[in-house]
Amino acid sequence: MKLVFCGTPDFAVPSLERLAAAGYDIPLVVTQPDRPQGRGMELAAPPVKQSALKLQLPVLQPEKIKKNEEFQAALAAIRPDAIIVVGYGRIVPPWMLNLPPLGNINVHASLLPKYRGAAPVQWAVANGEKITGVTTMRLDEGLDTGDILLQCEMEIRPDDTSLTLWSQLAAMGAGLLVETIRGLEQRAIVPRPQDHTQATLAPILKKEDGLIDFNRTARQIYDRLRGFQPWPGAYTIFRGKNLKIVAARVANASPEFAAGVLQAREGKLVVGCGESTTLELIQLQPEGRKPLSARDFINGYRLTAGERLG
């Protein structure tokens, strides 16, 4: 089979590498243009481009694809059996959806129809899900609404973050993609429509998603801290300035103080949360400073009785 691969982030790299290792003909890899990164704002190639060059695969980096006649002609000349789309970061136009006989095959990091959208891993962890997984589907013109091809699930452990899940799901998705392509080759997969009534959304994250609401339970706050890694993280306001919560854990004791109120106990720093729950703050980062342990924070800021966050 002849496959065109479209992808950009590190999540897509295992999929590209597994397809290449499986012997599929990949005459073209499509990724986003190089972007300025870091303090020096030097141009950096996307992870998929770096991988493609190591594999000695041709790369195209169109700025736009919807009405790009040159790009359309290049794909049409290849006549791919399928187009693989993994985290490409562009809306696939109708002409591209209709080009290959087997359609555009996508790897999505959730068990669709749950968590459609740009941040499925982050929202699954932030919402305290116990199970997640990957789905291969045939793209249509909707937002992650296409027919499901195959799915594979995995457990979300209590200490998992979106970062730890990201790499695990990327590897799982790569294996499922190869299985999907083989199944399509052998006509052994029957696509099944999604139950749209069960759909939930995982919108792109905003900075304000990381702002802690201490009326939530300690578990809910902790889950959001795990989910919103590395950005936007979890932060609050302390003495008029931003305070980032780097690490925390749910405490066993019920507080004798209101939600948001801080208290130092035997060298530990705890904060009251909703429904009479308590969160222990382990590492904090005041605005403009390096991260501090709870003990160093207590010693440096000398908390007053009833002082609160938020």
N, C-alpha and C positions, 0 to 999 in steps of 0.2 A: 504494500500500500504506500501511496505517496501522501505525505502529510505536511502541511504548512503549520508552523508553531507560532502562536502569538502569546507573549507573556512579558512581564517586566520585573517583578520583585523576586527576592530570594525564595519565596514560597513556590514559584514556578520552576526553579532550577532542577529539583529532583525529577519533575515530570519530563522535562526536556532530556535530561541525562538517561532516564530509564527508557524512553522511546528510542534514543540513539543506540543504547546498549542492546535493545531488543532487535535491532537490525532494520528498523523502518527507514524508508527513504524520506529524508527531510531536506528538500531542496531550498527551503527558505525559512528563516527565523525572523519574525517581526517583533519589534520592541519599541518602546518610547525613546525619544531623542535623549542624548546625554544632557544632564542637568548640572548646574553649579551646586556644589556641596561643601560643607565644612566652613571653617572660619575664613579660609582663603578664597572661598567661592570658586574653586577650580572645577572645570567640567569633569564629571565622573560618569562612566558608563553604567547602565543598569546591570544588575546581577545576571539577567538572562543574556545580555549581550556578551558579558565576560565569559559565561559558560559556552555560548555558541562559538565564540572565537577559539576557545580551547578545543572544541570538538571539530573545528575547521568547517563550520557551517556558514553559508552566506547569510548576511544580516541586512535588513532594511529598517530604517527608523523614521517613518513618515510623521510629520507634525500633525497632519489631519488625514482621516481616511474616508469620511462620509462622501465627499465629492472630489476625491483625488483620482483623476482619470489615469494617471501614470501608474499609480499603485494598483488600481483595478485591472489594468491591462497586464501588469506583471503577474498577478494572481491567476488571471484567466489563462495566461500562456502556460503556467505550470500545470493546470488542470488537476488540482489535488483531489484525492478521494475524500479527504476530510480536512477541516481546519480545526486545530486544537487551540483553545483559548483558556489560559490560566493566569488570572490576575493581570490581564493586559492593561486595564485602566482606560479603555476607550469603549464607547458604545458601538457595538458591531452593527453596521448599516444593513438594510434589507438585501442589497445586491450581494453582499458578502455571505449572508445567511443562506442565500439561494444558490451560491456558486458550486459547492461540492456535492456529490451524490449523497454522501453520508451526513451532510450538514456540518455545523460547528459544534464541536464537543467541548464542554466546559467542566472543569474540576472546581467544585464549590465546597468551602470548608464548613459545612453544616449538614444536618439531616433535613433537607428540604421536605416540605415547604417551610420549616422553621428557620428563622434567621436569614431571610432574603436581604441582600444589601451589601454594603461595603465593609462592614466590620463584624462578621458573624462570630469569629473566635472571641473577640473582646466582649461582645454582649452576652454570649453564652456563659462565660465565666462570671461576668458582672451580675448576671441574673441568678447565679447560684445553681445552674444546671448541673446534673450529675452525669449526664451522657451527652456526647456530641459525636461528630463523625464527618465523613466526606460523602459527597454525591457527585456522580458524573451525570450530566444531562445534555440534552440537545437544545442549544440556544434558540430562542424565538425573540420577538421584538419587545417582550415584556422584561421586567426586572426580576431575573432569576425565576421565571415562570414556566420554563420549558419542560418537556417530558423527561422524567427520570429514567436513566439507563441502569445504573448500579449504585448501591449504597453500602457503606461499611461504617460501623460505629465503634466508639471507644469510650472508656470511662474518664471522667474528669476527676482527678484525685483532689482531696481537700487542700493540698499545698500547691496545686498547679496554678500557673499564671498564664495569661494569653501568650507570653513568650515561650514557655515550655511546651504548650500545646501546639504552637505555630509550627515548630520543627517536626513534631510527631505527626501532625495532620498533613504536612507537606510530603513526608515520606509515604504515609498511607495513601494519599491522593495519587502519588506517582504510580504505586503498584496497582491501584484500582483503575487508573487510566489505561495502563497496558492491558489489563484484563478486559476492559471495556472495548478497546480497539480489536482485540482478538475475538471477542464475542460478536462484534459487528461484522467482522470478516466472515465468521462462520454462520452468520444469521441466527445466532443463538440467544440474542437479547431482544425482548419485546418491550419497547418503550411504554411507560405508563404515565398518564397525566397526573399532575399534582392535584391534591385536594386543596383548592384555593381558600376554602373556609377555615383551614387550619394554619394559614400563613401568619408568620410574625415577621417584623422588620428589624434589621440591624443597621440603622443609618450610620453614615460617616460620623466619627467622633468630633465633638467640639470641645474647646477648652473648658467651658462651663460644666461639661459632664463630670469633670474631676472635682468639682466643688462639693465638699462633704456636707450632707444634711444630717445633723446629729439626732434628728427625730426618727431616722431610720434605725433599725436594730443594729447591734454590733456586728452580727453576721452579715447583714446586707452591706454595711460599710466595708467590711473586710473583703467581701466578694468583689465589690467595685474596685477596691485597691488592687486586687489580683487581676481583674479584667482589664483595667485601663493602664496596662504596662506596654511599652515604655512611656506612652503619651495618651492622655493628658496627666496621668498619675492621679493622686488624691491629695487635695490641698484644702486649707481652711485659712481663716484670718486670726492672727494672734497679735494683740496690741497694735492693731492698725496695719499690719504688714502680712504678706502671704507667708504661710507656713506649710511646707510640703511634708506629708506623712510618707516616709520611705518604707517603713516596715511596722507591722502591728500584728496583734493576734486577739482573738476573742477571749476575754477573761471570764472566769467562772463565777466570781462574786457579783451579786446584784448591788448596784450603787445606792448610796443613801443621799444622793444629790441629783440635780436635774440634768437633763440632756445638754451636752456641750460643756458642762462644768469639769474642770481639771482637778485632779487631786494626786499628790505624791504620797505613795505608800511604801515604806521600807525600800526606798531607792527605785521603786517602779512608778511609772507615770500612767495613770488611767483617766479615761474620760467617760462621762455618762452618755448613754445612747437611748434610743427609743425602747419602749416596752420594758423598762427596768433592766437593761443589759449594759454591759461595760466592755470597753475596748482598751486593751493595754497598748500604749504607744512605745515601740521599741527603738525606732530611729526616726529622727526628724531633721528637716533642713530649713532653717529660717531663711528668709529672703536675703540674697546676697552673701550667704555664708555656706560653708561646707556642712555635710551631714553630721549630726551629733547623736550620741547615744542618749537614751532617756536620762541616765544619771547625770551626764554632762549638761543636758538641758535644764534639769532641775537645779543643779548647782549654779549654772550661769544666769538663770532668769529669776530665781528666788520668787516662786509663785506666792501670790496672796490668796487668802481664803475666798472661795467662791469665784475665782478667776475662770473665765470661760473661753472657748474657741468658737469662732463663727461670728 
